[in-house]
């Protein structure tokens, strides 16, 4: 996988790494993230650790279903290519990799990565963290879901997955055992970074203030390009230069978990007080009580200081003891969804789109018995994202989108078929019709007592120089909640 070369290699550089600090770089913030910023960091960032955060809640549930359908799958489909793209640079520069790209099957992911690394003749021992799959516990205990207050078994659809958010400690143990690549399943996003820091500095995980400050840094880095201007930029109020070559951030962290965030010289984007402030508050309900498996962190006294261009000092994070329960994401097989889209433009495009929708809704009800109230109709171009709060009377064009759920793939396909038929059976001037069918995974949340969750750390083909090494569990694996 090549990298985008908008900057010449001579333009890509990083500030010197301070003595007695650990440097952690963000290689990805979600499963669809770009490759080239991570490659640039691996080659030029002088990193100790490169972290790929690849999981969302539905991502894990969907991966569980893939793993059920085909053995030795269930991990992020980009994982092997991502690691291969940076492996030579990481090996040459002494950079270790941590990722949650193992998704539903970290052991299979570790095996696949180890084989790919061996083919490159790169010596990077690979370990995996398991234990987040708690489907058996949920099925036996049937806990209440947060969203409805009803038991997990009462939700619509078949329960196909239950994954607990593990923390930093098993990552730290894998690194302590000598792994250069650590692949996990469902782990809290900041914990990927906290585990690496804890390993480097041999931290006491019960020091809540220390782990709280480390969690601040992990949270700032976890979404990668968001702290360098992605998802922040606005061309008028918040212009950010060079978004086509947005650089990803890294942090220099000292033994007291104080950090300075920065990025490479050369790529676009910025690291500023404003970008850091927005990311600090991203997906945070209560800043004074940000709950992770490692700590209940307090972000309310965090402050940022712009020490120079693209360098921001972070201070003020604290924390209290970690929670006794772990959050669990539940995944349900919720059938199928069919969708159709078509565009009407010019005079009376609104009226023609509305007529088209009425035709489809009538046919779905009369011919297929589908309740019109169960069908979602959206008029893109008429302020659809505002859900009726903003009125548009005379749009230049409208894209009609009709979506409905069904029990079978065949029934779901009817939705798109009916929209496509509007070409010659509906109002004048329809064009650009598209249709699709996809399976639906819905998610809910619950909590489980962490003391009953067994986590483990395993190794796959530890070294290219020992091709006969088989997978094994590290002796350091232990029950979650045991003293560290």
C-alpha angles and dihedrals in degrees: 000000000000126000129238109258106204090131121050116242090251089060093055111085141130134220114263113277110249117243116261092019132112118225119213124185130199110233098176139358099197141004095271097049124132123266102212100069090056092048090052091050093047092052102038108015101084086224129179091194135019115197127201112196105191109155136097125175095260090041091066094046092049090048090052089056092049090051090051090052097046128021120235092026130090098099127107108291092221096048100095093046091048094053093042089053092059104025099097093048092045093049092048094047099041093247118155123208129225122183142160089211090117086085108166096355114034092163093058089044091053091050092050093046092046091053091049092048092049089053088056090051088235117147106222115136111224125216133177135206118220135175103082092104102095100160092126092052092049093047092051097042099033095203124198117266119237095227100053108013088232126118119275091247092056094067121105114263135026116303103237104165144020119183125180122214104246121196143224101288100080089046089052091049092051090052091044088056092058104264117153093190120040119190120190138177120220107356126154108266098240090046090070087067097035091056091054093048092047091052093048095049099030091235127190104244091210091065096101096186092051094046090043091057091046089051090055089057092044091051092049092052101038096087093048108200094030091079092049094054106285114129084012104070124105119174093225110030102024111021115185121193124227101014091158087068100031111178121220122233134250132191132216107212128188129210091270090056094251110146145197116202121211145145138221120286109248109033120090130260131065140249107216141149088261096052091047093047093052092048092047089059095041111123091350115135099179113020092197092054112036102166120213132158089257103046145339096252125207113216095169095098098040114127133186130214124192100223093176139330110319093358121106126178116217121206140158108051119143138164150190132225120312118258122267092228131056125222114245126200113215120205123203131193099233101178126246139322127210125199139184131183134188133168130228119189139180129026116009092003089147093054093046092049090050091049090050091052092050090053093052094045092051093050092047090053100042101038102030105023094238115157107238089219089064092058119088114219120189129183106205109203093036095083090274093164089063091061095225098318092110124046125215114186106179111026119178090226139002128202111207115214122187122184132176138166125237139179095237137036091239092056092046091054090063091074095061092039091057093048092048090052089063088080090085103005101053141050122325123276103024115156146157095045117184131178135188143173126204139166118254126229115186124193138210133172138232137157133245132195105264093216092072095051115099116210125186140185119218138179131224119199094335097204141013086230092060105051093168095061109123129202114282140164117254113243088233092068110115145161115293110256096034115132116272 
